[in-house]
Amino acid sequence: MSKTASDFLVERLQAWGVHRIYGYPGDGINGILGALNRADGKIDFIQVRHEEMAAFMACAHAKFTGDVGVCMATSGPGAIHLLNGLYDAKLDHQPVVAIVGQSSRLAMGGSYQQEVDLQTLFKDVASEYCQTAMAPGSLRHLIDRAIRIALDQRTVTAIIIPNDLQEEPWEEPPHKHATVHSGVGYTSPRIIPKDEDLRRAADVLNAGKKVAMLVGAGTFRAMDEVVEVADLLGCGVAKALLGKSALPDALPFVTGTIGLLGTKPSWDLMSGCDTLLMVGSSFPYPEFLPEDGSARGVQIDIDGRQLSIRYPMEVNLVGDSKETLRALIPLLQRKSDRAWLQTLEESIRDWWKLMDERAMDDAVNGINPRRVFHELSKRLPDDCILSADSGSTASWYAQHLRMRRGMMGSLSGNLATMGPGVPYAIAAKFAFPERVAIACCGDGAMQMNGSAELLTVAKYWKEWSDPRLIVCVLNNHDLNMVTWEERVLAGDPKFVASQELPEFNYAAFAASIGLGGIRVESAEHVGPAWDEALALDRPCVLDFRTDPEVPPLPPHITFEEAKNFVTSLLHDPSRSAIIRDAMKQLMGKMK
């Protein structure tokens, strides 16, 4: 058989170092599937249960490895299904390439089956590069540019390939006018601000008496530099949720996460500082940063578009976090007055003590969900990879898990979509089969798509050198975060019709497909259940029957929010179960 355009596609992806594609089959990509089969395993095709999960896995691959993630879907509905996961990648600035099929070129424009205007559909999510292949010879530069642009701009790109083109004979583009001759390869640049701008930044930081740092996912490669800067400036360091694994929580100056799911020490850090240094983060919530004008500001970001949009910074530096901090360090003066730092460190110790105490509180209707994460934190394996779903699960992930050096963790940050917990963990296992992956999920996310992806785990787990992938499910029969947002933000009682979920035995389902399954219904069994799951020789689902009335509270509560909550209780169907614990915590946090 002669070499087809699809054969070339697979060869070119391999030349770029792509070893894995997440996707789901369909006749719109039959030619590509045939080429992957002929490639004899040089690129693995990972069959997911839904195309959205393929995009989530490609996003997670990019997050955990730093390499481009690739997903693939058929024409029409398959391509449509990719969108949510691709937006997750775009909003969290991850390099992902989507390869999608399209109707035959002869049929396009004829209202043919599954004909969708994919160029328009992907126009926003793949705004930096979205192209349709018109001839076999164009695939060379389409692939090269899609991957190179995705890496360079840290974004999503898309290649649309009509199904008839996929099986056409491959021919190199001729050496003549109106052709494109591209090549393979990309190296990231060394980006450092000008010396005079670094000196301006150092002057601001050296003048500060109470310096605060906020770091995000952009500092994953700059841990040592962040620690050295923090030591020189005598400052506390807060972490955006996407940057939770950027620094170990055992460091005495790390205040933990910031924002709606953050800690009180991070709130105190930002409200009390006179200088803010923000590095590698697009943290979106201004109410958790200093008030405008109350602190001088310096920001470092690789993307100039992200500068000075969360807080009006005095010095804005475009640069790689690691390289820029390295260049900045010789210009910083070590602060001799450590009173600010000592106050922060005492606050941090008190916070962790409070979290440990709250985790051990008795719940009314099931297990205290804080206890689940408290017991996990003590048992986290070295170099494990964590994922969390959106919702109240993310609160406990943010506030109770203590990250150590070498661990990785992520979730859907800026999109905050439901559903990526399990597919993120699956992608982690394919990228690092020797490491333990742990997905922390709510029952809403599991019913939406997580349970289906357990079938993907069952299909592939025996290929992993360490088979342990643990899915923790908070089974509280409630779409919990939205329920609490109804109460605290809107002052409305829980709307049972929209919020309550049906019962499902996640552990039993896992066991039925050959995985481990442990159902936990009492607090004293939480720790032993984690021990059992971590000791198994296969993936496992831990089904914790948790209390939905334990509030996932932000680090401070305004008077208006407290008033809304009290109003909602007057008619809330769960008011008797939540008054004791929730009111105690809310009144202690009122601003």
Secondary structure by P-SEA (a helix, b strand, c coil): ccccaaaaaaaaaaaacccbbbbcccccaaaaaaaaaaccccbbbbbcccaaaaaaaaaaaaaacccbbbbbbccaaaaaaacaaaaaaaaabbbbbbbbbbccccccccccccccccccccccccccbbbbbccccaaaaaaaaaaaaaaaacbbbbbbbcccccccccccccccccbbbbbbbbbbbbccccaaaaaaaaaaaaaccbbbbbbcccccccaaaaaaaaaaacbbbbbccccccccccccccccccccccccaaaaaaaacccbbbbccccccccccccccccccbbbbbcccccccccccccccccccaaaaaaaacccbbbbccaaaaaaaaaaaaaaaaaaaaaaaccccccccaaaaaaaaaaccccbbbbbbcccaaaaaaacccccccccccccccccccccaaaaaaaaaaaacccbbbbbbbcaaaaaaccccaaaaaaaccccccccbbbbbbbccccccaaaaaacccccccccccccccccccaaaaaaaaccbbbbbccccaaaaaaaaaaaccbbbbbbbbcccccccccccccaaaaaaaaaaaccccccccccccaaaaaaaccc
